[in-house]
Amino acid sequence: MKAGLALLILMFTIPAAGFAAAGSQPTKRKIQTSFGSVLYTVIGQNLNDKDTSPVLIAGLHGYGIDESQMRTLVAIEDLRRPYIYVAVRGFHDLGDNSYGWFPVSLDNGQLQITAQDLDQAVARLSEVLSHLNIITNTETERTFILGYSQGATLAIGYSLLKPSRIGGCAALAGTILPHFIEGIKTKGEYADSKLFIGHGTLDHFISVEGMRSSIEALRSVGVRPTYREYRIPHVVSPAQRNINCICSSECIFFFEL
């Protein structure tokens, strides 16, 4: 393997240590889609409150690993409302039980990602989420994406291109690709975008300077994400692991419907 590509894979695979859902037994299931079967894992759920519709949280893992990473990303058992938390396996099979959401490569040290691959990933995620809404009897406006690294990048892109199809998005240690910003068509639609982005100031793989520039680019086209920085490298901070911190005090919109 070339050193540059190895570094690229490392960039998307640094594990996010955290907490498993207490008392839960993850259950693996499959969805049959137009592009083949997609595996997902039900990590945890709390459906005790019969008077409140549950939220669906879809976790998107980083590049070069699988959906099991999302089990330890946040303390989901502490979420104070009915929920169903599932982790989806990436659509792009890298071999050796590792997956991604879209192909990446290096050309003269520059990251190469095609617009076609990005659009395909967004379309496939849209289909998967539609299936999950039917399976779990949940609504699109109560569907939230939680993404890490490359999964966060896709989560951001999806929230920008299909804002009416989800209730919100939390993206941790990802990046904002120009293709997704260019895909924004109507500025006013994103004035109250329910998008949380968290990034590490010590992230040497996806620089905080680049993220700050991307945040400004989003704001210039009418998208106003909630943006927080943490003094951490390419990992998830203890504050971010607290799902209620991300979804309430840090990002009021997320589960306050």
C-alpha positions in Angstrom: 0.0 0.0 0.0 1.3 3.5 -0.9 2.2 5.6 2.1 -0.1 8.4 1.0 -3.1 6.1 0.7 -2.3 4.5 4.1 -2.4 8.0 5.6 -5.7 8.6 3.9 -7.2 5.5 5.4 -5.8 6.3 8.8 -7.4 9.7 8.5 -10.8 8.1 8.4 -10.3 5.2 10.8 -9.0 6.6 14.0 -11.4 5.0 16.6 -13.7 7.1 18.7 -13.6 5.6 22.2 -16.7 6.1 24.2 -19.6 4.3 25.8 -21.7 1.3 24.8 -25.4 1.3 25.3 -25.9 -0.1 28.7 -28.0 -3.3 28.9 -28.6 -3.4 25.2 -27.9 -6.3 22.8 -27.2 -5.0 19.3 -29.2 -6.8 16.6 -28.0 -7.0 13.0 -30.5 -6.8 10.2 -30.6 -6.2 6.4 -32.5 -3.9 4.1 -33.1 -4.9 0.5 -32.5 -1.8 -1.7 -32.3 -1.0 -5.4 -28.5 -1.3 -5.2 -28.4 -4.5 -3.1 -28.7 -5.5 0.5 -27.5 -3.1 3.3 -26.7 -4.3 6.7 -27.6 -2.2 9.8 -27.4 -2.8 13.5 -30.1 -1.8 16.1 -27.8 -0.6 18.8 -30.3 0.5 21.3 -33.9 1.7 21.8 -36.2 3.1 24.4 -39.8 2.9 23.6 -41.3 3.1 27.1 -43.2 6.3 26.5 -46.2 5.3 24.5 -47.5 8.9 24.3 -44.4 10.2 22.4 -43.3 9.2 19.0 -39.7 7.9 19.0 -36.9 9.6 17.1 -34.8 7.6 14.7 -31.0 8.1 15.0 -29.0 6.8 12.1 -25.3 6.5 12.8 -22.7 6.7 10.0 -19.3 5.3 10.8 -15.8 6.4 9.6 -13.9 5.2 6.6 -12.1 1.8 6.8 -14.2 0.3 9.6 -17.8 -0.9 10.0 -21.0 0.1 11.8 -19.8 -1.4 15.1 -17.8 1.8 15.7 -21.1 3.7 16.3 -21.9 1.6 19.3 -19.2 3.3 21.3 -19.4 6.8 19.9 -21.9 8.3 22.3 -23.6 7.5 25.6 -26.9 6.9 23.8 -28.5 5.2 26.8 -28.6 8.6 28.5 -30.9 10.1 25.9 -33.9 11.4 27.7 -36.7 10.6 25.2 -38.0 7.6 23.2 -35.5 6.7 20.5 -34.3 4.0 18.1 -30.6 4.1 17.4 -29.3 2.2 14.4 -25.9 2.1 12.8 -25.7 1.6 9.0 -22.9 -0.2 7.3 -21.1 1.8 4.6 -22.1 1.2 1.0 -18.5 1.0 -0.3 -16.8 -2.4 0.5 -13.1 -1.9 1.0 -12.4 -5.6 1.8 -11.2 -7.2 5.1 -14.5 -6.3 6.8 -14.0 -2.5 6.3 -16.3 -0.1 4.6 -16.7 3.5 3.5 -19.5 5.7 2.1 -17.8 6.7 -1.1 -14.5 6.0 -2.8 -11.4 8.2 -2.1 -8.0 8.2 -3.7 -4.9 10.4 -3.8 -3.4 12.1 -6.9 -0.1 13.9 -6.4 -1.0 14.2 -2.7 -4.4 15.7 -3.4 -7.6 14.0 -2.2 -9.7 12.9 -5.1 -13.5 12.3 -4.7 -15.8 12.4 -7.7 -19.1 14.3 -7.8 -20.8 11.2 -9.2 -19.7 9.1 -6.2 -20.9 11.7 -3.7 -24.3 12.1 -5.4 -24.6 8.3 -5.5 -23.9 8.1 -1.7 -26.5 10.7 -0.9 -29.1 8.9 -3.1 -28.3 5.6 -1.4 -28.5 7.1 2.0 -31.9 8.6 1.2 -33.2 5.2 0.1 -31.9 3.5 3.2 -33.4 6.1 5.5 -36.8 5.8 3.8 -36.7 2.0 4.4 -35.7 2.6 8.0 -38.6 5.0 8.5 -41.0 2.3 7.3 -39.4 -0.5 9.3 -39.3 1.5 12.6 -42.6 3.4 12.0 -40.8 6.7 12.4 -41.2 10.0 10.6 -38.7 11.9 8.4 -39.0 15.0 10.6 -38.0 12.9 13.6 -35.0 11.3 11.8 -31.5 12.4 12.8 -28.1 11.5 11.4 -25.1 11.2 13.7 -21.9 10.9 11.6 -18.2 10.5 12.5 -15.3 11.3 10.1 -16.3 10.2 6.5 -19.7 9.4 7.9 -19.9 13.0 9.2 -18.9 14.3 5.7 -21.8 12.4 4.1 -24.2 13.4 6.9 -23.3 17.1 6.2 -23.8 16.6 2.5 -27.2 14.9 3.0 -28.4 17.6 5.4 -27.4 20.3 2.8 -28.9 18.6 -0.2 -32.0 17.1 1.4 -32.8 19.3 4.4 -36.5 18.4 4.3 -35.9 14.7 4.6 -34.4 14.8 8.2 -35.0 16.5 11.5 -31.3 17.3 12.0 -27.7 16.2 11.8 -24.7 16.1 14.1 -21.4 15.7 12.4 -18.2 15.0 14.3 -14.6 15.2 12.9 -15.8 15.4 9.3 -15.3 17.8 6.5 -17.5 20.0 4.2 -16.9 19.2 0.6 -17.3 22.0 -2.0 -19.6 19.8 -4.1 -22.2 19.8 -1.4 -22.0 23.6 -0.9 -22.4 24.0 -4.7 -25.5 21.8 -4.6 -27.4 24.3 -2.4 -30.0 25.9 -4.5 -32.2 28.1 -2.3 -30.6 30.1 0.4 -33.7 30.7 2.5 -34.3 27.0 2.9 -31.3 26.7 5.2 -31.8 29.8 7.4 -32.7 27.6 10.4 -30.7 24.5 9.3 -30.6 21.9 12.1 -27.0 21.1 11.7 -24.4 20.6 14.4 -20.7 20.4 13.5 -18.0 19.6 16.1 -14.3 19.7 15.2 -11.0 19.3 17.0 -8.5 22.1 16.9 -5.7 19.5 17.1 -7.0 17.5 14.1 -4.0 17.0 11.8 -6.0 15.0 9.2 -8.8 17.5 8.6 -7.5 20.9 9.7 -9.5 23.2 11.8 -8.5 26.1 9.5 -10.1 24.3 6.6 -13.2 23.6 8.6 -13.5 27.2 9.6 -13.2 28.3 6.0 -16.0 25.8 5.1 -18.2 27.1 7.9 -17.9 30.6 6.5 -18.7 29.3 3.0 -21.8 27.7 4.4 -22.8 30.9 6.1 -22.3 32.9 2.9 -25.0 30.8 1.2 -27.5 31.1 4.1 -26.7 28.0 6.1 -26.2 28.6 9.8 -24.9 25.5 11.5 -24.2 25.3 15.2 -20.4 25.0 15.2 -18.2 24.0 18.2 -14.5 23.4 18.5 -12.7 21.1 21.0 -9.1 20.9 21.9 -8.7 17.3 20.6 -7.2 15.5 17.6 -9.2 13.4 15.1 -11.4 11.8 17.8 -14.6 12.5 19.7 -14.3 14.5 22.9 -15.9 13.6 26.2 -18.4 16.5 25.8 -19.4 15.2 22.4 -20.0 11.7 23.7 -22.7 13.0 25.9 -25.7 12.7 23.5 -27.8 15.1 25.6 -24.9 17.7 25.5 -24.8 17.5 21.7 -28.5 17.3 21.3 -29.7 19.8 23.9 -27.4 22.3 25.5 -24.8 22.3 22.7 -27.3 22.1 19.9 -30.8 23.0 21.1 -32.6 21.9 17.9 -31.5 18.3 17.8 -34.2 16.4 19.8 -36.3 19.4 21.0 -39.1 19.0 18.5 
